[in-house]
Structure formats: structure tokens, C-alpha cells
Amino acid sequence: MALTRSPTLTTLSLFVVVLLLQSVASVGGVLAGLFVLSPPITANPWTLVTSVYAHAGVGHLLANAVALLLPGLLLERQTTAVRFHAFFVTAGALSGVAEVTVGSLVGTPTGVLGASGAVLAVIGYVVAGNRLTDAAVGGVAVSGRVKVAVFAVVAVAVTLATGAPGVALVAHFTGLFVGLLAGRAHLLRRE
């Protein structure tokens, strides 16, 4: 695997390019419409994708980049670049939609941007879909409902442990939960 074709490094490069585009767009006052996923989602549907790669600043980008680097490099060894990118953007979009939708139900609708949900999905996939996990839980026979419940409890615990003011907790929960489910199902494994 050549590092120049690494989907993880490509994703990190996209973070930087989008941050630069955000800087240019903010000068023109069009930032929210291009990058922030906000209700109603149908008003700017492209933000389902752009919001995943956009960040609130360099610190936000660096936090997501550091969190993605190792699990991303591990995941890309198990899958194809196309599957990696499709999973990343889908998990990120689902996380953003969950944040915007649930946030609208419990309070003032707000916009969301950042890769945290997608990054947590990658982490969840790596945790639940590796050989060590397969060996540890492979012999334990539990129903699908119990597995889903355990994943939900783990996702809630991690979400609460990493929570801080201004953090998209619903997006974090959704991303990790999606990643754990996909990892146990080995959704991205090469055939």
C-alpha cells in the first residue's frame, strides 16, 4: 500500500483543502450555506457531504485528524479505498443528520460541521471488527438485540466521557454506534 494512495491520508488532505475553502468562503459571507449542515436539510443538501470535511478551525481539524490517523490506517488495510471513503462520508452524514434532527427535537435547531461522527465510526469499526474482538466474543452466543444493546451502552458511555460544551454528542453517539455495528458485521471487509 503506497502512502500516496492511503484513503486516510487522502481524507486528511481533504480536511485541509476544505478548511482553506471555508476561509475563502467566510470572506464572502457564504460559509454556512456551503459547509454547515442545518435544518431544513433539503435547503442545502450538499452540506450532507461538505459538513463532514469542514471544521470550526485548525484546532478542531487537528483533533479529528489525530483521532483518525491510527484507526484510519488500520481500517484501510482491511478494505478498499472506495469502501473506506463511502463508509466515512456515509457515517459522517448520518451522524450529522442525527445531530440536526435530534437537536431540533430537544432544543433550538443548530448547524453541525466536522468529521467527529465519521471518525468515531472508523474507531468503532476497528474496535468491533478486528481479529482480537472476533476471538474474544466469537464464542459468546447472544442475540442480535443484546449485541445492539451492548453497542448502544458502549456508545453512550464513550459519548458522555468525551462530552464537552459545544460538542455534537448525538453525532458522536451515532458515529460510534454505526461503526460498532458495521465492524461486527465486517461490512467493509474485502471479499
Disulfide bonds with the S-S distance in Angstrom:
none
